[in-house]
Structures are given as structure tokens and as C-alpha cells.
């Protein structure tokens, strides 16, 4: 479970994400674009978060899918 107060908005400063472990919110096309951009910027995307997770063990882009509290 991911706590909502840990969320950070993506800006145009890719250097803030270099070496960071990131969880992307959502399972949309926008989330997929964010995921690809973060990887290009050197971030380590460790999973995705969505408020509509029906069961444990779901994945998106072969990464774990978490829910918010």
C-alpha cells in the first residue's frame, strides 16, 4: 500500500529523478508515457499504483501494482 502524501508531481527537471526509486500512479496511456520518460531520465521505476486494484499480485508493464490506503 502506498501512502498518498508521498506523491510527487513530475516536472520538466529530469535530474530530480536520477537514481530515485519511483512508483507511477495509474494504469493509463499517460502512466505508460511517464514510465518511459522516467526510465530515459535514469530513474528506477519499481511499480505502479492505482486505486482500483481488485487483487494482490496484479502487474502493469511487468511491474508490481500497488493500491493507495
C-alpha positions as CSV (number, residue, x, y, z in Angstrom):
1,X,0.0,0.0,0.0
2,X,1.3,3.5,-0.9
3,X,0.5,6.5,1.2
4,X,-0.9,9.4,-0.8
5,X,1.2,12.0,0.9
6,X,4.4,10.6,-0.6
7,X,3.3,11.5,-4.2
8,X,5.4,13.9,-6.2
9,X,4.4,15.7,-9.4
10,X,6.7,15.1,-12.4
11,X,8.2,18.3,-13.7
12,X,10.4,19.2,-16.5
13,X,13.5,18.7,-14.4
14,X,14.5,15.2,-15.1
15,X,17.6,15.4,-12.9
16,X,15.4,15.2,-9.7
17,X,14.6,11.6,-10.6
18,X,18.1,10.3,-11.4
19,X,18.8,7.3,-9.1
20,X,15.4,7.6,-7.4
21,X,13.0,4.6,-6.9
22,X,9.6,5.7,-8.3
23,X,6.1,4.3,-8.3
24,X,4.0,5.7,-11.1
25,X,0.3,6.4,-10.4
26,X,-2.3,4.9,-12.7
27,X,-2.6,2.3,-15.5
28,X,-3.3,4.7,-18.4
29,X,-1.5,5.7,-21.5
30,X,-0.2,8.7,-19.6
31,X,1.2,6.5,-16.9
32,X,2.9,4.5,-19.6
33,X,4.5,7.6,-21.1
34,X,5.6,8.8,-17.7
35,X,7.1,5.3,-17.1
36,X,9.1,5.5,-20.3
37,X,10.2,9.1,-19.7
38,X,11.4,8.3,-16.1
39,X,13.4,5.3,-17.4
40,X,15.0,7.6,-20.0
41,X,15.9,10.1,-17.2
42,X,17.7,7.4,-15.2
43,X,15.0,6.8,-12.6
44,X,14.3,3.3,-11.3
45,X,10.6,2.6,-11.6
46,X,9.7,-0.1,-9.1
47,X,6.0,-0.4,-9.8
48,X,2.6,1.3,-10.4
49,X,-0.1,2.5,-8.0
50,X,-3.8,2.5,-8.7
51,X,-6.9,2.9,-6.5
52,X,-8.7,0.2,-8.4
53,X,-6.7,-2.9,-7.7
54,X,-9.0,-5.9,-7.4
55,X,-6.5,-8.5,-6.2
56,X,-3.0,-8.8,-4.9
57,X,-0.3,-9.8,-7.4
58,X,-1.6,-7.8,-10.4
59,X,1.0,-6.3,-12.7
60,X,1.4,-3.5,-15.3
61,X,4.3,-3.4,-17.7
62,X,5.6,-6.5,-15.8
63,X,6.0,-4.4,-12.6
64,X,4.0,-4.8,-9.3
65,X,0.7,-2.9,-9.0
66,X,0.0,-1.3,-5.6
67,X,-3.0,0.4,-4.2
68,X,-3.4,3.5,-2.1
69,X,-4.5,3.5,1.5
